[in-house]
Amino acid sequence: MISRETTSVHGQSEMLIEVLKTEQELNNKTLKNLYKISFMTGVNIKYKTDFKDPIKLVNLFLITISLMGLCAQYCLVWHNRHESFVESADAICTANQAWISIFKLIYLVFVQHKFYDLLHAATDGNLLYDLGVFDLAINCKEQLLKEVKGILRDSWLDIRRQLNFFTFSCMMACGFYMFSCLFVNYYYMHINPQNFTLQLPMPALFPMWHDYGMTWPYYPIQYIIVGIENYICGMCAVCFDGIFIVVVVHCSALFQILHQLLQHATDKDIPRSQRVKYLLCCVQLHERIYNYYAKINSMYKNASLAQCLLSMLVLCVVMFMANVGLEEDITLFFKMLCFLMAAGFQIVIYCYNGQKIITQSGRSPSCWYNCCWYNESPQFQYIINMMVLRANRTLYLQVSGFTTMSHMTLLSIVQTSGSYFLLLRNLSGMD
């Protein structure tokens, strides 16, 4: 009999491992494009690499060329210093976005191994390994397995939707900047040459080459330099913020799994002799989730501050330029609309998913308390009491100690950006 019970227990544990391995294959397919994009930005998040990995030479090359592009953008701003703000607004906006991307690329170079650990804890589901629940003599294992699988599937469906929309938004914005300049140059050179002004993928000025127009090889060199800067603005955002989407949504799903397990803590399918052990397994899972949350918070705490501050400025300028484009240049309006979709969703990613952690961690105390603990053993009641006290602190993803990633922060950023937009529009109208 002992042998049969042992075989059955191991069989149920193997069922969990088999489910997680199946989900891992599906998750890697979901992240297939994210792996490719990260590799093309010089960051290999699919495998753990050391600092001397040759792929990081690509990262260094992209950063160097992008800094050259930034210098050209600031040359344009300086050249237009006596003109209205409209002439320099696009350059300022895209330069700020480029700075965000450069900072993220540098950060990824030094902490790639930590991002790898966070990402693959989500794809592999290894925080659920050795959980212990499926090693107990309980009668609801299949039900628990089904619920765990359903929560993981729903979370990865959410991840897939967010990643696909964000990737599409970034690629559309980068593509519009990359190719619209070619059509504009052709139009003004061949149809309206008297108003011709050289256009590049991002607003920039190379003083030593500007007078050469579109002649070979001067224009292609400028196009490649600024095009690479435009490229990292989109692809680095997808890589860095894509990882954030995966790990935070997975952390939220782990909280949901814990809460679902707690609902069964006093079920009749769990014998009284096994309930304390079952509860201790939930305690262990809570500890793993908290450690995982702490790692995410430490990795994104400072990076998110630069994102929030620059996003506020970017959104303000983009709305201003879109308003100008709607009145004067429809091409500029669509360009800014694409940019607004990508840059706006970038800050939404942080606040929307950060709110998930706040909501799920806020449910934890009531989930621990709501099981029928008053009919259980003193040891069971003691564990519940300790966990209610321990979980009675809502978890927040911090923005460098200044604020938190939440719906309220998103609302504040939008309101502040709107206020500065109205100020810019009023000042422009006075000029």
Rosetta blueprint (number, residue, H / E / L):
1 M L
2 I H
3 S H
4 R H
5 E H
6 T H
7 T H
8 S H
9 V H
10 H H
11 G H
12 Q H
13 S H
14 E H
15 M H
16 L H
17 I H
18 E H
19 V H
20 L H
21 K H
22 T H
23 E H
24 Q H
25 E H
26 L H
27 N H
28 N H
29 K H
30 T H
31 L L
32 K H
33 N H
34 L H
35 Y H
36 K H
37 I H
38 S H
39 F H
40 M H
41 T L
42 G L
43 V L
44 N L
45 I L
46 K L
47 Y L
48 K L
49 T L
50 D L
51 F L
52 K L
53 D L
54 P L
55 I L
56 K H
57 L H
58 V H
59 N H
60 L H
61 F H
62 L H
63 I H
64 T H
65 I H
66 S H
67 L H
68 M H
69 G H
70 L H
71 C H
72 A H
73 Q H
74 Y H
75 C H
76 L H
77 V H
78 W H
79 H H
80 N L
81 R L
82 H L
83 E L
84 S L
85 F L
86 V H
87 E H
88 S H
89 A H
90 D H
91 A H
92 I H
93 C H
94 T H
95 A H
96 N H
97 Q H
98 A H
99 W H
100 I H
101 S H
102 I H
103 F H
104 K H
105 L H
106 I H
107 Y H
108 L H
109 V H
110 F H
111 V H
112 Q H
113 H H
114 K H
115 F H
116 Y H
117 D H
118 L H
119 L H
120 H H
121 A H
122 A H
123 T H
124 D H
125 G L
126 N H
127 L H
128 L H
129 Y L
130 D L
131 L L
132 G L
133 V H
134 F H
135 D H
136 L L
137 A L
138 I L
139 N L
140 C L
141 K H
142 E H
143 Q H
144 L H
145 L H
146 K H
147 E H
148 V H
149 K H
150 G H
151 I H
152 L H
153 R H
154 D H
155 S H
156 W H
157 L H
158 D H
159 I H
160 R H
161 R H
162 Q H
163 L H
164 N H
165 F H
166 F H
167 T H
168 F H
169 S H
170 C H
171 M H
172 M H
173 A H
174 C H
175 G H
176 F H
177 Y H
178 M H
179 F H
180 S H
181 C H
182 L H
183 F H
184 V H
185 N H
186 Y H
187 Y H
188 Y H
189 M H
190 H H
191 I L
192 N L
193 P H
194 Q H
195 N H
196 F L
197 T L
198 L L
199 Q L
200 L L
201 P L
202 M L
203 P L
204 A L
205 L L
206 F L
207 P L
208 M L
209 W L
210 H H
211 D H
212 Y H
213 G L
214 M L
215 T L
216 W L
217 P L
218 Y H
219 Y H
220 P H
221 I H
222 Q H
223 Y H
224 I H
225 I H
226 V H
227 G H
228 I H
229 E H
230 N H
231 Y H
232 I H
233 C H
234 G H
235 M H
236 C H
237 A H
238 V H
239 C H
240 F H
241 D H
242 G H
243 I H
244 F H
245 I H
246 V H
247 V H
248 V H
249 V H
250 H H
251 C H
252 S H
253 A H
254 L H
255 F H
256 Q H
257 I H
258 L H
259 H H
260 Q H
261 L H
262 L H
263 Q H
264 H L
265 A L
266 T L
267 D L
268 K L
269 D L
270 I L
271 P L
272 R H
273 S H
274 Q H
275 R H
276 V H
277 K H
278 Y H
279 L H
280 L H
281 C H
282 C H
283 V H
284 Q H
285 L H
286 H H
287 E H
288 R H
289 I H
290 Y H
291 N H
292 Y H
293 Y H
294 A H
295 K H
296 I H
297 N H
298 S H
299 M H
300 Y H
301 K L
302 N L
303 A H
304 S H
305 L H
306 A H
307 Q H
308 C H
309 L H
310 L H
311 S H
312 M H
313 L H
314 V H
315 L H
316 C H
317 V H
318 V H
319 M H
320 F H
321 M H
322 A H
323 N H
324 V H
325 G H
326 L H
327 E H
328 E H
329 D L
330 I H
331 T H
332 L H
333 F H
334 F H
335 K H
336 M H
337 L H
338 C H
339 F H
340 L H
341 M H
342 A H
343 A H
344 G H
345 F H
346 Q H
347 I H
348 V H
349 I H
350 Y H
351 C H
352 Y H
353 N H
354 G H
355 Q H
356 K H
357 I H
358 I H
359 T H
360 Q H
361 S H
362 G H
363 R H
364 S H
365 P H
366 S H
367 C H
368 W H
369 Y H
370 N L
371 C L
372 C L
373 W H
374 Y H
375 N H
376 E L
377 S L
378 P H
379 Q H
380 F H
381 Q H
382 Y H
383 I H
384 I H
385 N H
386 M H
387 M H
388 V H
389 L H
390 R H
391 A L
392 N L
393 R L
394 T L
395 L L
396 Y L
397 L L
398 Q E
399 V E
400 S L
401 G L
402 F L
403 T E
404 T E
405 M L
406 S L
407 H H
408 M H
409 T H
410 L H
411 L H
412 S H
413 I H
414 V H
415 Q H
416 T H
417 S H
418 G H
419 S H
420 Y H
421 F H
422 L H
423 L H
424 L H
425 R H
426 N H
427 L H
428 S H
429 G H
430 M H
431 D L
